[in-house]
Amino acid sequence: MSRNYEAIRAHYAGSDAGDLKAMMAPITESTAWIEMAGFPYAGTYVGPDEILAGVFKRIGEDWEGYRFALERLVDGGTTIVGIGRYSGVYRKTGKPMSARVVHVWDVEDGKVTRFEQFTDTRLVAAAIA
């Protein structure tokens, strides 16, 4: 497996373990993190501070049991694709959510240059409403 693949595999292993430090290991000050339009945290965040504050902190505050279950990880060299499912319960409504998701990672020498999320935002929005 490539160094890039291993970096993203380690990110997901950190996610499974609740280890934020491991999750953020391949993220740099110039990493662009793009959450899909229509998703509650939609937008582009650059660097670890923006990503933590704009995405992960908010997820932790808003959701109970939120997780990403990786089903497949595709090694495309400098592009790594994670395919899986989001799930969790939105705290304010008590409604559960389960939605398929694809993560596209652009990685150079084990460091993420760009991340983009694709998911069914309608299913996520239904839990929030």
Z-matrix of the N, CA and C atoms (Angstrom, degrees):
N
C 1 1.449
C 2 1.533 1 109.76
N 3 1.311 2 115.94 1 150.20
C 4 1.458 3 120.98 2 -177.52
C 5 1.532 4 111.53 3 -77.63
N 6 1.303 5 115.09 4 160.76
C 7 1.468 6 121.24 5 176.13
C 8 1.532 7 110.59 6 -59.35
N 9 1.318 8 116.66 7 -38.94
C 10 1.464 9 121.04 8 179.42
C 11 1.529 10 110.91 9 -64.74
N 12 1.313 11 116.48 10 -44.94
C 13 1.465 12 121.93 11 177.56
C 14 1.522 13 110.07 12 -59.86
N 15 1.311 14 117.00 13 -46.11
C 16 1.466 15 121.46 14 -178.64
C 17 1.533 16 111.13 15 -63.28
N 18 1.327 17 118.11 16 -36.88
C 19 1.469 18 121.43 17 178.75
C 20 1.527 19 110.86 18 -62.95
N 21 1.327 20 116.47 19 -41.44
C 22 1.467 21 119.61 20 -179.35
C 23 1.522 22 110.49 21 -76.78
N 24 1.306 23 117.38 22 -35.81
C 25 1.469 24 120.16 23 175.35
C 26 1.528 25 109.63 24 -60.25
N 27 1.332 26 116.95 25 -40.85
C 28 1.470 27 121.36 26 177.97
C 29 1.530 28 111.07 27 -66.86
N 30 1.331 29 117.54 28 -35.78
C 31 1.475 30 121.02 29 175.36
C 32 1.532 31 109.51 30 -58.46
N 33 1.324 32 116.92 31 -49.47
C 34 1.459 33 120.58 32 -178.48
C 35 1.531 34 111.76 33 -66.92
N 36 1.321 35 117.53 34 -35.87
C 37 1.468 36 120.35 35 175.98
C 38 1.527 37 109.69 36 -63.36
N 39 1.328 38 116.56 37 -39.33
C 40 1.464 39 120.89 38 175.59
C 41 1.515 40 111.28 39 -63.29
N 42 1.313 41 116.89 40 -40.56
C 43 1.464 42 121.33 41 177.60
C 44 1.525 43 110.44 42 -60.52
N 45 1.329 44 116.28 43 -46.41
C 46 1.471 45 121.01 44 179.50
C 47 1.531 46 111.37 45 -60.10
N 48 1.336 47 116.54 46 -34.37
C 49 1.467 48 121.95 47 -177.78
C 50 1.525 49 112.78 48 -88.52
N 51 1.337 50 117.57 49 -4.62
C 52 1.459 51 120.44 50 -176.08
C 53 1.516 52 112.33 51 70.35
N 54 1.329 53 116.81 52 27.46
C 55 1.462 54 123.40 53 -176.71
C 56 1.537 55 109.53 54 -101.57
N 57 1.329 56 115.75 55 92.81
C 58 1.458 57 121.32 56 -176.50
C 59 1.531 58 112.15 57 -62.01
N 60 1.317 59 116.90 58 -35.35
C 61 1.472 60 120.54 59 179.50
C 62 1.533 61 110.14 60 -62.20
N 63 1.323 62 117.11 61 -43.92
C 64 1.468 63 120.65 62 177.86
C 65 1.523 64 111.19 63 -66.06
N 66 1.331 65 116.35 64 -38.23
C 67 1.462 66 120.04 65 178.70
C 68 1.530 67 111.35 66 -62.39
N 69 1.316 68 116.09 67 -38.28
C 70 1.464 69 120.54 68 -175.10
C 71 1.530 70 113.11 69 -88.26
N 72 1.318 71 118.50 70 -4.27
C 73 1.470 72 121.75 71 -176.66
C 74 1.532 73 114.10 72 -54.06
N 75 1.340 74 120.44 73 -41.18
C 76 1.462 75 118.72 74 -179.26
C 77 1.540 76 114.19 75 -86.51
N 78 1.319 77 117.17 76 2.73
C 79 1.466 78 122.00 77 -177.83
C 80 1.526 79 109.58 78 -88.01
N 81 1.340 80 116.47 79 137.20
C 82 1.462 81 121.18 80 179.46
C 83 1.537 82 110.47 81 -117.68
N 84 1.302 83 116.08 82 175.12
C 85 1.474 84 121.10 83 178.34
C 86 1.531 85 112.09 84 -61.84
N 87 1.322 86 117.37 85 -21.32
C 88 1.470 87 119.58 86 -178.59
C 89 1.529 88 113.37 87 -108.02
N 90 1.324 89 118.35 88 5.68
C 91 1.464 90 121.00 89 177.74
C 92 1.530 91 109.81 90 -62.37
N 93 1.325 92 116.73 91 126.94
C 94 1.473 93 122.28 92 174.13
C 95 1.521 94 107.40 93 -96.85
N 96 1.330 95 116.49 94 122.19
C 97 1.467 96 123.68 95 -177.86
C 98 1.520 97 107.86 96 -113.97
N 99 1.329 98 117.47 97 115.39
C 100 1.463 99 121.76 98 -173.25
C 101 1.526 100 109.95 99 -112.03
N 102 1.333 101 114.78 100 116.81
C 103 1.458 102 121.78 101 173.98
C 104 1.526 103 106.90 102 -96.12
N 105 1.301 104 117.12 103 135.17
C 106 1.460 105 124.11 104 -171.66
C 107 1.527 106 113.22 105 -61.14
N 108 1.326 107 115.34 106 142.39
C 109 1.467 108 120.93 107 173.34
C 110 1.523 109 108.49 108 -56.23
N 111 1.333 110 116.25 109 136.80
C 112 1.451 111 121.29 110 -177.86
C 113 1.517 112 112.94 111 94.72
N 114 1.342 113 117.55 112 -18.07
C 115 1.457 114 122.22 113 176.24
C 116 1.530 115 107.44 114 -80.14
N 117 1.337 116 119.33 115 148.52
C 118 1.473 117 120.09 116 -175.90
C 119 1.530 118 114.41 117 -56.56
N 120 1.323 119 117.86 118 -25.40
C 121 1.469 120 121.21 119 -177.39
C 122 1.527 121 110.72 120 -113.28
N 123 1.335 122 115.95 121 29.64
C 124 1.459 123 122.40 122 -176.44
C 125 1.517 124 111.40 123 -53.05
N 126 1.322 125 114.51 124 141.46
C 127 1.456 126 120.51 125 176.80
C 128 1.515 127 110.46 126 140.39
N 129 1.323 128 114.15 127 -178.67
C 130 1.460 129 121.37 128 177.87
C 131 1.517 130 108.45 129 -114.85
N 132 1.305 131 115.62 130 127.70
C 133 1.461 132 123.56 131 179.78
C 134 1.524 133 107.32 132 -117.26
N 135 1.325 134 116.67 133 135.88
C 136 1.456 135 120.24 134 -177.38
C 137 1.523 136 109.62 135 -119.35
N 138 1.335 137 114.93 136 125.13
C 139 1.449 138 121.45 137 177.86
C 140 1.519 139 112.66 138 85.71
N 141 1.331 140 116.09 139 161.25
C 142 1.464 141 120.60 140 -173.91
C 143 1.528 142 114.55 141 -61.28
N 144 1.313 143 118.85 142 -37.73
C 145 1.465 144 120.26 143 -177.82
C 146 1.528 145 111.31 144 -64.48
N 147 1.332 146 117.12 145 -46.11
C 148 1.466 147 120.70 146 178.76
C 149 1.523 148 111.33 147 -66.36
N 150 1.316 149 117.00 148 -39.95
C 151 1.465 150 120.88 149 -179.21
C 152 1.529 151 109.96 150 -65.59
N 153 1.317 152 116.72 151 -45.76
C 154 1.471 153 119.84 152 179.13
C 155 1.527 154 111.49 153 -61.89
N 156 1.332 155 116.66 154 -48.19
C 157 1.471 156 120.90 155 -177.19
C 158 1.522 157 112.48 156 -71.29
N 159 1.324 158 117.23 157 -41.35
C 160 1.455 159 121.48 158 -173.68
C 161 1.513 160 114.88 159 -82.97
N 162 1.338 161 116.67 160 -21.98
C 163 1.459 162 119.48 161 -176.20
C 164 1.532 163 111.26 162 -121.59
N 165 1.315 164 117.00 163 -69.86
C 166 1.466 165 120.34 164 -168.99
C 167 1.530 166 114.00 165 -66.84
N 168 1.318 167 117.93 166 -39.56
C 169 1.465 168 120.25 167 178.07
C 170 1.524 169 110.01 168 -63.72
N 171 1.315 170 116.49 169 -44.07
C 172 1.467 171 121.34 170 -178.72
C 173 1.530 172 111.49 171 -66.32
N 174 1.316 173 116.71 172 -39.84
C 175 1.464 174 119.61 173 176.85
C 176 1.524 175 109.73 174 -59.87
N 177 1.327 176 116.38 175 -46.02
C 178 1.459 177 120.93 176 179.95
C 179 1.517 178 113.01 177 -61.73
N 180 1.320 179 116.68 178 -35.17
C 181 1.461 180 121.32 179 179.49
C 182 1.532 181 112.25 180 -76.17
N 183 1.320 182 116.77 181 -36.34
C 184 1.463 183 121.83 182 -170.66
C 185 1.532 184 115.08 183 -90.73
N 186 1.335 185 117.46 184 -24.17
C 187 1.460 186 121.02 185 -170.60
C 188 1.515 187 112.16 186 -123.14
N 189 1.312 188 114.95 187 145.45
C 190 1.461 189 122.68 188 171.76
C 191 1.528 190 107.25 189 -103.12
N 192 1.323 191 116.55 190 128.53
C 193 1.466 192 120.21 191 176.84
C 194 1.508 193 114.75 192 66.66
N 195 1.334 194 117.50 193 23.99
C 196 1.469 195 120.71 194 -179.35
C 197 1.518 196 108.95 195 -65.13
N 198 1.327 197 114.87 196 133.08
C 199 1.456 198 118.01 197 176.49
C 200 1.515 199 110.99 198 -153.33
N 201 1.317 200 113.42 199 159.36
C 202 1.452 201 121.98 200 171.63
C 203 1.519 202 106.14 201 -113.69
N 204 1.321 203 116.81 202 120.00
C 205 1.462 204 121.78 203 177.52
C 206 1.523 205 108.27 204 -100.13
N 207 1.324 206 116.05 205 110.48
C 208 1.462 207 121.70 206 179.54
C 209 1.523 208 109.59 207 -74.44
N 210 1.324 209 115.61 208 128.73
C 211 1.461 210 121.28 209 177.77
C 212 1.519 211 112.06 210 -107.65
N 213 1.335 212 115.15 211 -30.59
C 214 1.465 213 119.19 212 -177.73
C 215 1.516 214 109.37 213 -154.63
N 216 1.318 215 116.28 214 138.69
C 217 1.458 216 122.03 215 177.08
C 218 1.519 217 107.74 216 -125.69
N 219 1.328 218 115.70 217 120.85
C 220 1.458 219 121.87 218 -174.16
C 221 1.523 220 109.74 219 -107.58
N 222 1.332 221 115.60 220 125.84
C 223 1.461 222 121.98 221 -179.78
C 224 1.522 223 109.46 222 -93.02
N 225 1.332 224 116.19 223 106.30
C 226 1.455 225 121.63 224 177.62
C 227 1.522 226 111.68 225 -109.35
N 228 1.333 227 116.70 226 25.78
C 229 1.454 228 119.95 227 -179.87
C 230 1.517 229 110.91 228 83.93
N 231 1.326 230 116.23 229 -100.20
C 232 1.467 231 119.83 230 177.81
C 233 1.522 232 112.10 231 -90.75
N 234 1.335 233 117.16 232 -4.77
C 235 1.461 234 122.23 233 174.60
C 236 1.530 235 108.07 234 -120.52
N 237 1.321 236 115.44 235 120.01
C 238 1.459 237 122.14 236 178.88
C 239 1.523 238 107.09 237 -113.65
N 240 1.325 239 116.88 238 135.56
C 241 1.462 240 121.46 239 -177.58
C 242 1.526 241 109.48 240 -119.75
N 243 1.332 242 115.53 241 124.68
C 244 1.454 243 121.81 242 175.11
C 245 1.518 244 109.19 243 -107.09
N 246 1.323 245 116.14 244 128.23
C 247 1.457 246 122.04 245 -178.94
C 248 1.523 247 107.88 246 -118.64
N 249 1.326 248 116.60 247 130.97
C 250 1.447 249 118.33 248 -178.99
C 251 1.508 250 113.12 249 -171.33
N 252 1.338 251 114.16 250 -146.84
C 253 1.457 252 120.64 251 -174.71
C 254 1.525 253 109.94 252 -144.17
N 255 1.345 254 114.81 253 134.92
C 256 1.458 255 121.65 254 169.44
C 257 1.523 256 108.12 255 -89.06
N 258 1.329 257 116.18 256 147.02
C 259 1.453 258 120.24 257 171.34
C 260 1.519 259 109.08 258 -152.55
N 261 1.302 260 115.66 259 158.93
C 262 1.454 261 121.67 260 177.99
C 263 1.517 262 109.83 261 161.57
N 264 1.329 263 115.14 262 176.31
C 265 1.460 264 121.98 263 178.19
C 266 1.524 265 107.65 264 -120.19
N 267 1.334 266 115.97 265 125.89
C 268 1.458 267 120.56 266 179.83
C 269 1.525 268 108.12 267 -73.13
N 270 1.323 269 116.73 268 122.18
C 271 1.466 270 122.05 269 -172.65
C 272 1.534 271 113.20 270 -58.64
N 273 1.325 272 118.31 271 -43.58
C 274 1.470 273 121.14 272 -174.10
C 275 1.526 274 113.61 273 -69.42
N 276 1.339 275 116.65 274 -28.54
C 277 1.471 276 119.31 275 -177.47
C 278 1.525 277 112.66 276 -108.77
N 279 1.335 278 116.63 277 -20.71
C 280 1.458 279 120.53 278 -175.26
C 281 1.515 280 113.54 279 74.64
N 282 1.334 281 116.85 280 9.32
C 283 1.468 282 121.43 281 -177.36
C 284 1.532 283 110.91 282 -89.02
N 285 1.333 284 116.37 283 137.32
C 286 1.466 285 119.67 284 177.20
C 287 1.525 286 111.27 285 -81.25
N 288 1.319 287 114.69 286 160.39
C 289 1.463 288 122.36 287 178.10
C 290 1.519 289 108.12 288 -140.11
N 291 1.315 290 115.42 289 142.01
C 292 1.456 291 122.95 290 171.93
C 293 1.519 292 106.48 291 -146.48
N 294 1.329 293 117.08 292 120.69
C 295 1.464 294 120.41 293 -176.07
C 296 1.525 295 110.24 294 -144.25
N 297 1.307 296 116.16 295 136.87
C 298 1.469 297 121.24 296 174.66
C 299 1.524 298 108.53 297 -65.82
N 300 1.332 299 115.50 298 150.78
C 301 1.455 300 120.26 299 -178.43
C 302 1.522 301 110.41 300 -150.66
N 303 1.323 302 114.72 301 149.64
C 304 1.461 303 122.01 302 172.58
C 305 1.518 304 107.28 303 -127.49
N 306 1.318 305 115.94 304 131.70
C 307 1.462 306 123.00 305 174.54
C 308 1.526 307 108.00 306 -110.20
N 309 1.310 308 117.09 307 129.47
C 310 1.457 309 121.79 308 176.54
C 311 1.523 310 107.89 309 -113.52
N 312 1.323 311 115.57 310 118.84
C 313 1.460 312 123.16 311 -176.41
C 314 1.521 313 109.42 312 -111.02
N 315 1.330 314 118.02 313 128.60
C 316 1.457 315 122.78 314 168.78
C 317 1.518 316 105.71 315 -101.05
N 318 1.334 317 115.67 316 122.96
C 319 1.460 318 120.87 317 -170.94
C 320 1.518 319 109.99 318 -134.02
N 321 1.323 320 116.16 319 134.88
C 322 1.466 321 122.22 320 175.46
C 323 1.513 322 108.75 321 -127.70
N 324 1.324 323 116.56 322 124.36
C 325 1.463 324 122.64 323 179.42
C 326 1.524 325 112.44 324 52.33
N 327 1.330 326 116.98 325 40.13
C 328 1.450 327 121.82 326 177.02
C 329 1.518 328 115.53 327 79.18
N 330 1.330 329 117.49 328 6.22
C 331 1.468 330 121.83 329 179.54
C 332 1.528 331 109.82 330 -118.33
N 333 1.329 332 116.18 331 136.92
C 334 1.460 333 121.70 332 -176.74
C 335 1.521 334 110.10 333 -78.67
N 336 1.323 335 115.68 334 126.48
C 337 1.465 336 120.15 335 173.90
C 338 1.526 337 110.19 336 -95.62
N 339 1.368 338 115.02 337 -32.38
C 340 1.464 339 119.49 338 -177.27
C 341 1.523 340 109.37 339 -155.34
N 342 1.324 341 114.83 340 139.76
C 343 1.463 342 122.46 341 175.46
C 344 1.519 343 106.95 342 -128.18
N 345 1.337 344 116.64 343 137.44
C 346 1.460 345 119.39 344 174.49
C 347 1.524 346 109.74 345 -137.76
N 348 1.317 347 115.07 346 135.68
C 349 1.458 348 123.78 347 -177.33
C 350 1.526 349 110.14 348 -104.66
N 351 1.349 350 115.97 349 139.16
C 352 1.459 351 122.70 350 173.94
C 353 1.526 352 106.85 351 -130.32
N 354 1.335 353 117.90 352 121.93
C 355 1.461 354 121.02 353 -178.70
C 356 1.524 355 110.49 354 -151.39
N 357 1.307 356 115.74 355 168.83
C 358 1.459 357 121.55 356 176.93
C 359 1.533 358 107.74 357 -82.44
N 360 1.293 359 116.45 358 91.99
C 361 1.467 360 121.06 359 -175.66
C 362 1.528 361 112.46 360 -66.67
N 363 1.310 362 117.35 361 -23.60
C 364 1.470 363 120.56 362 178.11
C 365 1.524 364 110.71 363 -63.16
N 366 1.319 365 117.29 364 -40.96
C 367 1.457 366 121.05 365 179.18
C 368 1.521 367 111.72 366 -66.66
N 369 1.325 368 116.64 367 -36.13
C 370 1.465 369 120.89 368 177.26
C 371 1.525 370 109.51 369 -69.49
N 372 1.325 371 116.66 370 -44.61
C 373 1.474 372 121.07 371 -179.80
C 374 1.518 373 112.23 372 -61.81
N 375 1.313 374 117.71 373 -32.97
C 376 1.470 375 121.11 374 179.92
C 377 1.528 376 111.26 375 -64.19
N 378 1.324 377 117.69 376 -31.83
C 379 1.462 378 121.26 377 178.25
C 380 1.523 379 111.31 378 -74.10
N 381 1.319 380 116.31 379 -28.32
C 382 1.480 381 121.49 380 -176.86
C 383 1.524 382 111.16 381 -82.25
N 384 1.324 383 117.14 382 -31.39
C 385 1.475 384 121.66 383 -175.13
C 386 1.511 385 112.92 384 -75.93
